[in-house]
Amino acid sequence: MTEKNEKRERMKYNFCCHYAVLGNPEEAAVKAGYPKSTALADAADCLNDENCRNIITALSQVISDESPAKVGLRRLAFGSSRDAVTLAFSEEAPTQDSISELDLFNVSEIKRVKGGGVEIKFFDRLKALEKLYELETEQHSRENADGLLEALAASAGKEENENT
């Protein structure tokens, strides 16, 4: 396999990983390394590839308990702020195209301040982690309760069979 083919296959695999987590084809393609200008078409090509669909299905099964809310909270809690910091410290105003390529998912507010500066506020990572913890605890409690109910139902079923 040539180096170019290896790079293409690696990008496809990265697309699959990002798509399984994000669910957004264009964003997944950009994160996988495809150019923003062709990201949607590249995503469509990947999604038409049977091998990619199989990988996405397998990855989705592994993370199937992830609701969109959990995915979003996880991105807020652990996502990179690199693009926002780059934006804040850039000397010139960015172009519309360059802004659309930035990952600003964890930014809650951007405003210009007097004197020409930029103020960027981020979503609270600690609150996102706390909410994730609450959701995980709630899910585990539900699973434990379901397990107890199943055990009780199985036990009741055995008693009925023994009594008949």
N, C-alpha and C positions, 0 to 999 in steps of 0.2 A: 504494500500500500504506500502510495507516495505521501510526502509530507503534507501536501495540499489536501489530499483526501483524509488524512488523519486529523487535520485541523477541522475540516468540515464535519467529520463524525463526532469529534469532541464538542463542537458547537451544538450539534443536534442533541447530543446527550445532555449538555448543559441546559438547552432549551427545555427538554423533557423535565428535568429536575425543577427548574424555575416555574414551568407551567403547572406542574403537579401541586406546587405550593401556592402560587399566585392566582392561577386560574385566568390570567389575562394574557392572551397570546402575544400581543404587541410588546408589552412590558417584559414578558419572559424572553422574547427574541432579543431585545436590546440588552438585557442582563446577560444573555448567553454570548454576546459579542457581535451580533448582527448590526449593521448600520441602521440608524433610526429611519433613514429615508426608505429602506426596503424591508423594515422589520415586519410589517404586517404580511407582506408577500412571502417572506422567509418563514414566518410562523405557519402560514397556510401550507407551504411545501412540507414543513416538518409534520404537521398534523395529517397530511395526506400519506405520509410514509408509514407503512404497516409496522415496521420495527419501532418507530417513535411512539405510535399509539400503544403498542404492547408495553413499552417502558413506562409510559405515562400511566397506563392501567395498573401496572405492578406498583409503581410508586404511590399512586392514589390509594391503593388498598392498604399500604403500610400506614399512610397518614389519614385514613378514612374517618377517624374520629374527630378530625379537625374541622370545626365549623368555620365559616368565613369570619366570624367574630374573633375566634381564637387566632386565626391566621393574621388578621389585622393587628390584634393586640401583640402578637409575637413580633411582628414587623416594627411596631412602635417601641417595644421593649428592647429589641436587639438590633434594630436596623442601623445602618450607617448614617452619620450626619456629615460625612465628608463633602457631599455636593453642596449642602447648605453653607458650610464653612467656606468653601471655595467661592460661593456666590457673595457671601458677606465681605470677603477680603479682596474681591476683584476690583481693580482700579477703574475700569470702564463699565458702563451699563451693558449687561449681556443682551445678545440678540434674542429674538423670539425663538429661533431654532435652537440656540444653545440652552435656553431655559427649558424647552420641551424635552431635552435629553437628560435633565437633572432628575435625580431621585429625591423628591422633596416630600415623601410620604409622611415623615414624622414632623413636618413643619406645621404649626397651627396658625401662624401669622407672620407676615412680612410687611414692614412698612418703612418708608423713608422718614428719617428724622431731620430736624433742622440742622443745617451745617453739612448736608450732603451724605450723611451716613445711612446705614441700613440697620434696622433692628429686626432680628429674627427670633421668634418664640417657638419653642418645640413643645410637643405634647409631653406630658410627664411620664417618663419611663417607669418610675417607681409605682405610679398609679396603674400603669398597664401591667406591670408584674403582679401587683396585688390582685387585680381583676383576673388575671390568668390563674393565680393561685386559688381564688374563689371558685372559678369555673372547674378547675381540676378537682378540688375538694368536693364540690357538688357532684361531679361525675362519679368520683370514687364512692361517695356515699350512696348514690343511686345504684351503682353496680353491686355494692355490698348488700343493699336492701333487696335487689333483684335476686341475688344468690341465696339470701335467707328465705325469701318467698318460694323459690324453686325447691330448696331443700325441704321446707315444710310441706309443700304440695307433694313431693315425692314420698315423704314419710307418711303423709295421710293416705296416699294411694296404696302403699305397702300394707298399712293397717287394714284398709278395706278388703284387700285381696286375702289377707290372713284370716279375717273374720268371716269370709264367705265360704 
